[in-house]
């Protein structure tokens, strides 16, 4: 049996997230169907991140085992021929035996893109959230700094996330800019919880509007009270950018 590692990109707006769900289109389900047709086997893949409905990916990673002898390039080209144009396998490579896309991941990078422009280009709209009104970016940047470090994120995740260990190590939490009046919030961590990034972003938006003090973030984290954080930001602005692995994986 071979273990193969896939690098995948997709636009999530037409899918009910990554994970397979009965009678609903998902990215995992669509990929498994295409890979099964390509290999002639019943394929089940494991993804590095279980992105929510409407969330995109530039750097999703998945793995699966197969008895097929089809070369990696053949699997790449053939699988893409069975996929819709909003999902693409960007590369296929041989992985060490036992490699698992989720279990061996050591950190992930997510970007949230938004714009306060009066008119947002239709070429940006599918992956950029349009935000009304001006934002105090200085306050938002100060608030973002408070998320760096090891914290209990109970106050910033959904109900499913609160059933797990809610402590995560955040190494990056900062803003940058891209062409087209697009601002980007980047967060990197050793793991993520349900709605975590979108709740952090929703809270940062409230800071930018002057509704939450930027230096109140440590108190919100310590409270473990979801009601004290901001609303969950829309899915369309969120993209899984990269998954990091130990050297050799």
C-alpha positions in Angstrom: 0.0 0.0 0.0 1.2 3.5 -0.8 0.4 6.7 1.2 -0.2 9.7 -1.0 -0.2 13.4 0.1 -2.4 15.9 -1.7 -2.2 19.7 -1.7 -5.6 21.1 -2.4 -7.2 24.4 -3.2 -10.9 25.2 -3.2 -13.6 27.9 -3.0 -15.9 26.9 -0.2 -19.0 28.9 -0.9 -21.0 26.0 -2.5 -20.0 23.4 0.0 -21.1 22.5 3.5 -17.6 22.5 4.8 -14.8 19.9 4.4 -16.1 16.9 6.3 -18.5 14.4 4.7 -22.2 15.0 5.6 -25.2 12.9 4.4 -27.0 14.4 1.4 -24.9 17.6 1.4 -22.1 18.6 -0.9 -18.8 18.7 0.9 -15.2 19.1 -0.3 -14.1 15.8 1.2 -17.0 14.0 -0.3 -16.4 15.5 -3.7 -12.7 14.6 -3.6 -13.3 11.1 -2.4 -15.7 10.5 -5.3 -13.2 11.7 -7.8 -10.3 9.7 -6.4 -12.5 6.6 -6.2 -13.3 6.9 -9.9 -9.6 7.5 -10.7 -8.2 4.6 -8.7 -11.1 2.1 -9.0 -11.0 1.8 -5.2 -13.2 3.0 -2.4 -11.0 6.0 -1.2 -11.3 7.7 2.1 -9.1 10.7 2.7 -8.0 12.5 5.8 -7.8 16.3 5.7 -5.5 18.5 7.8 -8.2 21.0 8.6 -12.0 20.5 8.8 -13.0 23.9 7.3 -16.5 25.1 8.0 -19.2 25.7 5.4 -18.2 28.6 3.1 -14.5 28.6 4.1 -11.9 28.4 1.4 -8.4 26.8 1.2 -5.2 27.6 -0.6 -3.1 25.1 1.4 -5.3 22.3 2.5 -3.5 18.9 2.8 -5.0 15.5 2.6 -3.7 11.9 2.7 -4.9 8.5 1.8 -3.6 5.0 1.2 -4.0 3.1 -2.1 -3.0 -0.2 -3.7 -3.2 1.5 -7.1 0.0 1.6 -9.1 -1.0 4.7 -11.1 1.9 7.3 -11.0 1.3 10.4 -8.9 1.1 12.6 -11.9 -1.5 10.4 -13.4 -3.6 10.6 -10.3 -3.2 14.4 -10.3 -4.4 14.8 -13.8 -7.1 12.2 -13.7 -8.6 13.3 -10.4 -8.8 16.9 -11.5 -10.7 15.8 -14.7 -13.4 14.5 -12.4 -13.6 17.5 -10.1 -15.6 20.7 -10.4 -13.6 23.8 -11.3 -13.9 25.2 -7.7 -11.9 22.3 -6.3 -8.4 21.5 -7.5 -5.7 19.0 -6.5 -2.5 21.1 -7.0 0.0 18.3 -6.4 0.2 14.6 -5.5 3.3 13.1 -3.9 4.5 9.9 -2.3 4.5 10.2 1.5 6.2 8.2 4.2 4.2 5.1 5.3 1.9 6.0 8.1 1.7 9.7 7.2 -1.6 11.3 8.3 -2.4 14.8 7.1 -4.2 15.8 10.4 -2.3 13.9 13.0 1.2 14.9 11.8 0.4 18.6 11.3 2.3 20.8 13.7 0.6 24.2 12.9 -1.7 25.9 10.4 -2.0 29.4 9.0 -5.4 31.1 8.4 -6.0 34.4 6.7 -9.2 36.5 7.0 -9.6 39.0 4.2 -11.9 42.0 4.5 -12.4 45.4 2.9 -14.1 48.7 4.0 -14.1 49.9 0.4 -17.4 51.5 -0.7 -17.5 49.2 -3.8 -15.8 45.8 -3.7 -14.6 44.4 -7.0 -16.6 41.3 -8.1 -13.2 39.6 -8.6 -12.5 39.9 -4.9 -16.0 39.4 -3.5 -16.0 35.6 -3.3 -13.1 35.5 -0.8 -13.2 38.9 0.8 -15.8 40.1 3.4 -17.2 43.6 2.8 -17.3 45.5 6.1 -19.3 48.7 6.4 -17.8 51.8 7.9 -14.3 52.8 9.0 -12.2 50.6 11.2 -9.7 51.8 13.8 -6.9 49.6 12.6 -4.5 50.9 15.4 -6.8 49.5 18.0 -7.4 46.3 16.1 -3.7 45.7 15.8 -3.2 46.3 19.5 -6.0 43.9 20.3 -4.6 41.2 17.9 -1.3 41.2 19.8 -3.1 39.9 22.9 -3.9 36.6 21.2 -0.2 35.6 20.8 0.8 33.0 23.3 -0.8 30.0 25.0 -4.4 30.6 26.0 -7.7 28.9 26.8 -10.0 29.9 23.9 -13.3 28.8 25.4 -14.7 32.3 25.0 -13.9 32.3 21.3 -15.2 29.0 20.0 -18.5 27.3 19.1 -20.3 24.7 21.2 -18.5 21.8 19.5 -15.1 23.3 20.2 -16.0 23.7 23.9 -16.3 19.9 24.3 -12.6 19.5 23.6 -9.3 20.8 25.1 -9.6 24.5 24.4 -6.0 25.5 25.0 -4.0 26.5 21.9 -0.6 28.1 21.2 -0.8 31.1 18.9 2.5 32.1 17.3 1.2 34.8 14.8 -1.7 37.3 15.1 -1.3 40.3 13.0 -2.7 42.5 10.1 -1.3 43.2 6.7 -2.6 44.7 3.4 -3.1 43.4 -0.1 -3.9 45.2 -3.4 -7.5 46.3 -4.0 -8.0 47.9 -0.5 -8.0 44.4 1.1 -6.8 44.0 4.7 -5.7 40.6 5.9 -5.7 39.2 9.4 -3.2 36.3 9.7 -3.3 33.8 12.6 -1.0 30.8 13.0 -1.5 28.2 15.8 -0.8 24.6 16.7 -4.5 23.9 16.3 -7.9 25.5 15.9 -11.4 25.1 17.3 -14.9 25.4 15.8 -15.4 29.1 14.7 -12.3 30.2 16.5 -10.8 32.4 13.8 -14.1 33.8 12.8 -15.0 34.7 16.4 -11.6 36.3 16.9 -12.1 38.4 13.7 -15.7 39.3 14.8 -14.3 40.5 18.1 -11.6 42.5 16.3 -14.2 44.1 14.2 -16.0 45.2 17.4 -12.7 46.7 18.6 -12.4 48.5 15.3 -15.9 50.0 15.8 -15.0 51.1 19.3 -17.5 48.7 21.0 -14.8 46.6 22.7 -11.6 48.0 24.3 -8.5 46.5 22.7 -6.9 45.9 26.1 -10.0 43.9 27.3 -9.0 40.9 25.3 -7.0 39.2 28.1 -10.0 39.6 30.4 -12.3 38.0 27.8 -9.9 35.1 27.4 -9.7 34.6 31.2 -13.5 34.7 31.5 -14.1 31.7 29.3 -17.4 33.4 28.6 -18.5 33.3 24.9 -21.0 36.1 25.5 -18.2 38.5 26.2 -16.5 38.0 22.8 -17.8 39.5 19.5 -20.1 37.9 16.9 -18.8 35.2 14.5 -17.6 36.8 11.3 -18.9 35.6 7.9 -17.2 32.5 6.4 -16.4 34.0 3.0 -13.4 36.0 4.2 -11.6 33.0 5.8 -9.0 30.9 4.0 -6.8 28.0 5.2 -3.4 29.2 3.7 -0.9 26.6 4.8 -0.4 23.5 6.9 3.1 22.9 8.5 4.7 19.5 9.0 7.9 18.2 10.5 10.8 18.1 8.1 10.6 15.1 5.8 6.8 15.0 5.9 
